[in-house]
Amino acid sequence: LITKNNTVSLNQNLGATETLIEGILPITNPVKDYLTIQTTDAVTLEIITIYNTLGQKIFEQNNSQANLNVSHLTSGVIILHITTNKGIFYQKLIKE
């Protein structure tokens, strides 16, 4: 659930690699400087958002670029939220 103040409330039952759609290949964890998202041909990336553990949006990209420079992000746990033409995918990651 994303609220008007740009915070997100996550389902606590969601496992670290559980997804809501198929078509996104496993993402390397931990992440250092670049986050690479690979998809099958049937999936188109639309919006990529990253949240910190407080639910605050710390990164957003509105195009289908699958190689993101995240070197400026603080180290720690981040939540990756990807909107595609097939649905939504999210995963907890470690940013080194």
N, C-alpha and C positions, 0 to 999 in steps of 0.2 A: 504494500500500500504506500503510495507516494503522496505526501501532503503538500499543501500550498507553500510551505516554507522550505521546500526542496529537501525534505528528509524522507527516508524510506523505512518502513517497518517490515522486517523479514519474518517469515514463518520459521520458528525455532526448530521445527521438525525436519527442515530441509538439510540433507546431508551435503558435504562439501563438494561432491561431484554430481549430485542429482540434477537432472535437467527437466525442463518442461517441454522441450521439442527435440526431435532427432535432426541430424544433419550438420551439427557442429562437432568437429573432431576434437579429441582430448587436448586440453590446453596445458602447456608446460607449467608446472608449479614447483618451486617458486619462480617468480618473475623478477628480472633484474632491471634492464634498461628498456627493453622492447617487449611488447606483448603481441604475439602473433596468433591470429584467429583464422583457422582453416575451416572451410565449409564444403559440403558436397555441392554439386552443380545446381541442385534444386533449391538451395537456400541463398537468399540475398540479404546481406547485412544492411540494416537501416539506421539504427541508432545504437551507439555503444556508450554506456554510462558506467562510471565507477564510483562507488560509495565507500566511505570509511566506516568503521565499526559503530560510530555514533549515528549512522544513517544520513550523513551529510554528503551531498553530491560534490565530488572532488575532480571529476573529469567527465566531459561529454563530447562526443563526436557524431555529427549527423550525416556521415556519408559511409560508403561501403569499404573504406580502406581497412585492410585486415592486419596491418603491421603498425602498431601504435607506439610512439615514444612515450614511455611512462617514467623516464629517468628523473623527472622533477617531482614525482610523488614521494611522500614520506614512507619510510620503511614500516612494515607492519601488515596486519590483515586488511585486505580490501575485498569488496564484493563487486564482482563483474556482472553487469546486467545488459544483455544484448537483445534488442528487438529486431526480428527478421520478418520476412514475408510469410514465414510458417508459424510464427509464435514467439515466445519469450524463452530465453535461456539465462540462467544465472549460476554463478559458482563463486565460492570463497577461494581467494588466492592469497599467497604470501608475497609481499613486495619486499625484496631485499634492498 
